[in-house]
Amino acid sequence: MNRRRSEPAKSHLALYIALGLMAVVGTTGGAMHAIYRNAQIRVERQIDQVAGRIEQHELDIQMIDVRAEKLLDRFEIREQLHHLDSDLVPVTHGVVEKVRPLGEAPAVASRS
């Protein structure tokens, strides 16, 4: 029934093969995890860079809008013309005439 202690224990080849496969799978899994995680970190950094560039472009657009509004400000234009001693003068509303666009035909009044 009991084995004799003098007999050497049988080593099972399947056990060593299984341990070897487990070591290979564990090592491969760890390496793949590291590779994929590094790729994920690179993508996150690229996304952060793009987001930073987008924010910078939005800020640039806002600054251009502010400068454009300042250039088109009528009081600023009047002040600049005054400093440049320009001959331009403000136009009153009575002098302004309505002008038809070139492609539009004149309106014909119907006589009844």
NUFI-535554 format. One record per residue: residue number from 1; residue in three letters; x, y, z of N, C-alpha, C, CB in turn. Coordinates in Angstrom, 1 decimal. Glycine has a CB too. Layout:
BEGIN
GUMI seq type n.east n.north   n.up ca.east ca.north  ca.up c.east c.north   c.up cb.east cb.north  cb.up
GUMI NUM  ALA      X       Y      Z       X        Y      Z      X       Y      Z       X        Y      Z
...
***
This chain:
BEGIN
GUMI seq type n.east n.north   n.up ca.east ca.north  ca.up c.east c.north   c.up cb.east cb.north  cb.up
GUMI   1  MET    0.8    -1.2    0.0     0.0      0.0    0.0    0.8     1.3    0.0    -0.9      0.0    1.2
GUMI   2  ASN    1.6     1.4    1.0     2.5      2.6    1.0    3.7     2.3    0.2     2.9      2.9    2.4
GUMI   3  ARG    4.2     3.4   -0.4     5.4      3.3   -1.2    6.6     3.2   -0.2     5.6      4.5   -2.1
GUMI   4  ARG    7.5     2.5   -0.7     8.7      2.4    0.1    9.5     3.7    0.0     9.6      1.2   -0.3
GUMI   5  ARG   10.1     4.1    1.0    10.8      5.3    1.1   12.1     5.2    0.3    11.1      5.8    2.5
GUMI   6  SER   12.5     4.1    0.1    13.8      3.9   -0.7   13.6     4.1   -2.2    14.3      2.5   -0.4
GUMI   7  GLU   12.4     4.0   -2.7    12.1      4.3   -4.1   12.2     5.8   -4.4    10.7      3.7   -4.5
GUMI   8  PRO   12.9     6.1   -5.4    13.0      7.6   -5.8   11.6     8.0   -6.3    14.1      7.8   -6.9
GUMI   9  ALA   11.2     9.3   -6.0     9.9      9.8   -6.4   10.0    10.0   -7.9     9.6     11.1   -5.7
GUMI  10  LYS    8.9     9.6   -8.6     8.8      9.8  -10.0    8.6    11.3  -10.4     7.7      8.9  -10.7
GUMI  11  SER    9.4    11.8  -11.3     9.2     13.1  -11.7    8.3    13.1  -13.0    10.6     13.9  -12.0
GUMI  12  HIS    7.3    13.9  -13.0     6.4     13.9  -14.1    6.8    15.0  -15.1     5.0     14.2  -13.6
GUMI  13  LEU    7.1    14.5  -16.3     7.5     15.4  -17.4    6.4    16.5  -17.7     7.8     14.6  -18.6
GUMI  14  ALA    5.2    16.1  -17.6     4.0     17.0  -17.9    4.0    18.1  -16.9     2.7     16.2  -17.8
GUMI  15  LEU    4.4    17.9  -15.7     4.5     19.0  -14.7    5.5    20.1  -15.1     4.8     18.5  -13.3
GUMI  16  TYR    6.7    19.6  -15.5     7.7     20.6  -15.9    7.3    21.3  -17.2     9.0     19.8  -16.1
GUMI  17  ILE    6.7    20.6  -18.1     6.2     21.3  -19.3    5.1    22.3  -19.0     5.6     20.2  -20.3
GUMI  18  ALA    4.2    22.0  -18.1     3.2     22.9  -17.7    3.8    24.2  -17.0     2.1     22.3  -16.8
GUMI  19  LEU    4.8    23.9  -16.1     5.4     25.1  -15.5    6.1    25.9  -16.5     6.4     24.6  -14.4
GUMI  20  GLY    6.8    25.3  -17.4     7.5     26.1  -18.5    6.5    26.9  -19.3     8.2     25.1  -19.4
GUMI  21  LEU    5.4    26.3  -19.7     4.4     27.0  -20.5    3.8    28.2  -19.6     3.2     26.1  -20.9
GUMI  22  MET    3.5    28.0  -18.4     3.0     29.0  -17.5    4.0    30.2  -17.4     2.7     28.5  -16.1
GUMI  23  ALA    5.3    29.9  -17.3     6.3     30.9  -17.3    6.3    31.7  -18.6     7.7     30.3  -17.0
GUMI  24  VAL    6.2    31.0  -19.7     6.2     31.7  -21.0    5.0    32.6  -21.2     6.3     30.7  -22.1
GUMI  25  VAL    3.8    32.0  -20.8     2.6     32.8  -20.9    2.6    34.0  -20.0     1.4     31.9  -20.6
GUMI  26  GLY    3.1    33.8  -18.8     3.1     35.0  -17.8    4.1    36.0  -18.3     3.6     34.5  -16.5
GUMI  27  THR    5.2    35.6  -18.8     6.2     36.6  -19.3    5.7    37.3  -20.5     7.6     35.9  -19.6
GUMI  28  THR    5.1    36.6  -21.5     4.6     37.2  -22.7    3.4    38.1  -22.3     4.1     36.1  -23.6
GUMI  29  GLY    2.6    37.7  -21.4     1.4     38.6  -21.0    1.9    39.9  -20.4     0.5     37.8  -20.0
GUMI  30  GLY    2.9    39.8  -19.5     3.5     41.0  -18.9    4.1    41.9  -19.9     4.5     40.6  -17.8
GUMI  31  ALA    4.9    41.3  -20.8     5.5     42.1  -21.9    4.4    42.8  -22.8     6.4     41.3  -22.7
GUMI  32  MET    3.4    42.1  -23.1     2.4     42.6  -24.0    1.6    43.7  -23.2     1.4     41.5  -24.4
GUMI  33  HIS    1.4    43.5  -21.9     0.7     44.6  -21.1    1.6    45.8  -21.1     0.5     44.1  -19.7
GUMI  34  ALA    2.9    45.7  -20.9     3.8     46.9  -20.9    3.8    47.6  -22.3     5.2     46.4  -20.5
GUMI  35  ILE    3.8    46.8  -23.3     3.8     47.4  -24.7    2.5    48.2  -24.9     4.0     46.3  -25.8
GUMI  36  TYR    1.4    47.6  -24.6     0.1     48.2  -24.9   -0.1    49.4  -24.0    -1.1     47.2  -24.7
GUMI  37  ARG    0.4    49.3  -22.7     0.3     50.5  -21.8    1.1    51.6  -22.3     0.7     50.1  -20.4
GUMI  38  ASN    2.3    51.4  -22.8     3.2     52.4  -23.3    2.6    53.1  -24.5     4.6     51.8  -23.7
GUMI  39  ALA    1.9    52.3  -25.4     1.3     52.8  -26.5    0.1    53.7  -26.1     0.8     51.7  -27.5
GUMI  40  GLN   -0.6    53.3  -25.1    -1.7     54.1  -24.6   -1.3    55.4  -24.0    -2.5     53.2  -23.5
GUMI  41  ILE   -0.1    55.4  -23.3     0.4     56.6  -22.7    0.8    57.5  -23.8     1.6     56.3  -21.8
GUMI  42  ARG    1.5    57.0  -24.9     1.9     57.8  -26.0    0.6    58.5  -26.7     2.6     57.0  -27.1
GUMI  43  VAL   -0.4    57.8  -26.8    -1.7     58.3  -27.4   -2.2    59.4  -26.5    -2.7     57.2  -27.7
GUMI  44  GLU   -2.2    59.2  -25.2    -2.8     60.2  -24.3   -1.9    61.4  -24.4    -2.8     59.6  -22.8
GUMI  45  ARG   -0.6    61.3  -24.5     0.2     62.5  -24.6   -0.1    63.2  -25.9     1.7     62.1  -24.5
GUMI  46  GLN   -0.3    62.5  -27.0    -0.6     63.1  -28.3   -1.9    63.9  -28.2    -0.6     62.1  -29.4
GUMI  47  ILE   -2.9    63.2  -27.5    -4.2     63.9  -27.3   -4.1    65.2  -26.5    -5.2     62.9  -26.6
GUMI  48  ASP   -3.3    65.1  -25.5    -3.0     66.3  -24.7   -2.4    67.4  -25.5    -2.2     66.0  -23.5
GUMI  49  GLN   -1.4    67.1  -26.4    -0.7     68.1  -27.2   -1.7    68.7  -28.2     0.4     67.4  -28.0
GUMI  50  VAL   -2.6    67.8  -28.8    -3.6     68.4  -29.7   -4.6    69.3  -29.0    -4.3     67.2  -30.4
GUMI  51  ALA   -5.0    68.9  -27.8    -5.9     69.7  -27.0   -5.3    71.0  -26.7    -6.4     69.0  -25.7
GUMI  52  GLY   -4.0    71.0  -26.3    -3.3     72.3  -26.1   -3.2    73.2  -27.3    -1.9     72.0  -25.6
GUMI  53  ARG   -3.0    72.5  -28.5    -2.9     73.3  -29.7   -4.3    73.9  -30.0    -2.4     72.5  -30.9
GUMI  54  ILE   -5.3    73.1  -29.8    -6.7     73.6  -30.1   -7.0    74.8  -29.2    -7.7     72.5  -29.8
GUMI  55  GLU   -6.7    74.7  -27.9    -6.9     75.8  -27.0   -6.1    77.1  -27.4    -6.5     75.4  -25.5
GUMI  56  GLN   -4.9    76.9  -27.9    -4.1     78.0  -28.3   -4.7    78.6  -29.6    -2.6     77.5  -28.6
GUMI  57  HIS   -5.2    77.8  -30.5    -5.8     78.4  -31.7   -7.1    79.1  -31.3    -6.1     77.2  -32.7
GUMI  58  GLU   -7.9    78.6  -30.4    -9.1     79.3  -29.9   -8.7    80.6  -29.3    -9.9     78.4  -28.9
GUMI  59  LEU   -7.7    80.7  -28.5    -7.2     81.9  -27.9   -6.8    82.9  -29.0    -6.1     81.7  -26.9
GUMI  60  ASP   -6.0    82.4  -30.0    -5.6     83.2  -31.1   -6.8    83.8  -31.9    -4.7     82.4  -32.1
GUMI  61  ILE   -7.8    83.0  -32.1    -9.0     83.4  -32.8   -9.7    84.5  -32.0   -10.0     82.3  -33.1
GUMI  62  GLN   -9.8    84.4  -30.7   -10.4     85.4  -29.9   -9.6    86.7  -29.9   -10.5     84.9  -28.4
GUMI  63  MET   -8.3    86.6  -29.9    -7.5     87.8  -30.0   -7.6    88.5  -31.3    -6.0     87.5  -29.7
GUMI  64  ILE   -7.7    87.7  -32.4    -7.9     88.3  -33.7   -9.3    89.0  -33.8    -7.8     87.2  -34.9
GUMI  65  ASP  -10.3    88.4  -33.2   -11.6     89.0  -33.2  -11.6    90.3  -32.4   -12.7     88.0  -32.5
GUMI  66  VAL  -10.9    90.3  -31.3   -10.8     91.6  -30.5  -10.1    92.6  -31.3   -10.0     91.3  -29.2
GUMI  67  ARG   -9.0    92.3  -32.0    -8.3     93.3  -32.8   -9.1    93.8  -33.9    -7.0     92.7  -33.3
GUMI  68  ALA   -9.9    92.9  -34.6   -10.8     93.3  -35.7  -11.9    94.2  -35.2   -11.4     92.0  -36.4
GUMI  69  GLU  -12.4    93.9  -34.0   -13.5     94.8  -33.5  -12.9    96.1  -33.2   -14.1     94.1  -32.2
GUMI  70  LYS  -11.7    96.2  -32.6   -11.0     97.4  -32.3  -10.8    98.2  -33.6    -9.7     97.2  -31.6
GUMI  71  LEU  -10.3    97.6  -34.7   -10.1     98.3  -35.9  -11.4    98.8  -36.5    -9.4     97.3  -36.9
GUMI  72  LEU  -12.5    98.1  -36.3   -13.8     98.5  -36.9  -14.6    99.4  -36.0   -14.6     97.3  -37.3
GUMI  73  ASP  -14.1    99.8  -34.9   -14.8    100.6  -33.9  -14.9   102.0  -34.5   -14.1    100.6  -32.5
GUMI  74  ARG  -16.1   102.6  -34.7   -16.2    103.8  -35.4  -15.6   105.0  -34.6   -17.7    104.1  -35.6
GUMI  75  PHE  -15.7   104.9  -33.3   -15.1    106.0  -32.5  -13.5   106.0  -32.6   -15.5    105.9  -31.0
GUMI  76  GLU  -13.0   104.8  -32.6   -11.5    104.6  -32.8  -11.1   105.1  -34.2   -11.1    103.1  -32.6
GUMI  77  ILE  -11.9   104.8  -35.2   -11.6    105.3  -36.6  -11.7   106.8  -36.6   -12.6    104.7  -37.6
GUMI  78  ARG  -12.7   107.4  -36.0   -12.8    108.9  -36.0  -11.6   109.5  -35.3   -14.1    109.3  -35.3
GUMI  79  GLU  -11.1   108.9  -34.2   -10.0    109.4  -33.4   -8.7   109.3  -34.3    -9.8    108.6  -32.1
GUMI  80  GLN   -8.6   108.2  -35.0    -7.4    108.0  -35.9   -7.4   109.0  -37.0    -7.3    106.6  -36.4
GUMI  81  LEU   -8.6   109.2  -37.6    -8.7    110.2  -38.7   -8.4   111.6  -38.2   -10.1    110.2  -39.3
GUMI  82  HIS   -8.8   111.9  -36.9    -8.5    113.2  -36.4   -7.0   113.4  -36.1    -9.3    113.4  -35.0
GUMI  83  HIS   -6.4   112.4  -35.6    -4.9    112.4  -35.4   -4.1   112.5  -36.7    -4.4    111.2  -34.6
GUMI  84  LEU   -4.7   112.0  -37.8    -4.0    112.0  -39.1   -4.3   113.2  -39.9    -4.3    110.8  -39.9
GUMI  85  ASP   -5.2   114.1  -39.3    -5.6    115.3  -40.0   -6.2   115.0  -41.4    -4.5    116.3  -40.2
GUMI  86  SER   -7.1   114.0  -41.4    -7.8    113.6  -42.6   -8.8   114.6  -43.1    -8.4    112.2  -42.5
GUMI  87  ASP   -9.1   114.6  -44.3   -10.2    115.5  -44.9  -11.5   114.9  -44.8    -9.9    115.8  -46.3
GUMI  88  LEU  -11.6   113.6  -44.4   -12.9    113.0  -44.2  -13.7   113.6  -43.1   -12.7    111.4  -44.0
GUMI  89  VAL  -15.0   113.7  -43.3   -15.9    114.3  -42.3  -17.1   113.3  -42.1   -16.4    115.7  -42.7
GUMI  90  PRO  -17.7   113.4  -41.0   -18.9    112.5  -40.8  -20.0   112.9  -41.7   -19.4    112.6  -39.3
GUMI  91  VAL  -20.8   111.9  -42.1   -21.9    112.2  -43.1  -23.2   112.1  -42.3   -21.9    111.1  -44.2
GUMI  92  THR  -24.1   113.1  -42.5   -25.4    113.1  -41.8  -26.3   112.2  -42.6   -25.9    114.6  -41.8
GUMI  93  HIS  -27.4   111.9  -41.9   -28.4    110.9  -42.4  -29.1   111.5  -43.6   -29.4    110.5  -41.4
GUMI  94  GLY  -29.3   112.8  -43.7   -30.0    113.4  -44.9  -29.3   113.3  -46.2   -30.3    114.8  -44.6
GUMI  95  VAL  -28.0   113.1  -46.1   -27.2    113.0  -47.4  -27.1   111.6  -47.9   -25.7    113.5  -47.1
GUMI  96  VAL  -27.4   110.6  -47.2   -27.3    109.2  -47.6  -28.5   108.9  -48.5   -27.3    108.3  -46.4
GUMI  97  GLU  -28.2   108.3  -49.7   -29.2    107.8  -50.7  -29.2   106.3  -50.7   -28.9    108.5  -52.1
GUMI  98  LYS  -30.4   105.7  -51.0   -30.4    104.3  -51.2  -30.1   104.0  -52.7   -31.9    103.8  -50.9
GUMI  99  VAL  -29.2   103.0  -52.9   -28.8    102.7  -54.2  -29.2   101.2  -54.5   -27.3    102.8  -54.4
GUMI 100  ARG  -29.8   101.0  -55.7   -30.2     99.6  -56.1  -28.9    98.8  -56.4   -31.2     99.7  -57.3
GUMI 101  PRO  -29.0    97.5  -56.2   -27.9     96.7  -56.7  -27.9    96.6  -58.2   -28.0     95.2  -56.1
GUMI 102  LEU  -26.8    96.4  -58.8   -26.7     96.4  -60.3  -27.7    95.5  -61.0   -25.3     96.1  -60.7
GUMI 103  GLY  -27.9    94.3  -60.5   -28.7     93.3  -61.2  -30.2    93.5  -61.0   -28.3     91.9  -60.7
GUMI 104  GLU  -30.6    94.4  -60.1   -32.0     94.5  -59.8  -32.7    95.5  -60.8   -32.2     95.0  -58.3
GUMI 105  ALA  -33.8    95.1  -61.3   -34.6     96.0  -62.2  -35.3    97.0  -61.4   -35.5     95.2  -63.1
GUMI 106  PRO  -35.5    98.2  -62.0   -36.3     99.2  -61.2  -37.7    98.8  -61.0   -36.3    100.6  -62.0
GUMI 107  ALA  -38.3    99.2  -59.9   -39.7     98.8  -59.6  -40.6    99.7  -60.4   -40.0     99.0  -58.1
GUMI 108  VAL  -41.6    99.0  -61.1   -42.5     99.8  -61.9  -43.8    99.9  -61.1   -42.8     99.0  -63.2
GUMI 109  ALA  -44.2   101.2  -61.0   -45.5    101.4  -60.2  -46.7   101.1  -61.1   -45.5    102.9  -59.7
GUMI 110  SER  -47.6   100.4  -60.6   -48.8    100.1  -61.4  -49.8   101.2  -61.4   -49.5     98.8  -60.9
GUMI 111  ARG  -50.3   101.5  -62.6   -51.3    102.6  -62.7  -52.7   102.0  -62.8   -51.0    103.6  -63.9
GUMI 112  SER  -53.5   102.3  -61.9   -54.9    101.8  -62.0  -55.9   102.8  -62.2   -55.2    101.0  -60.7
***
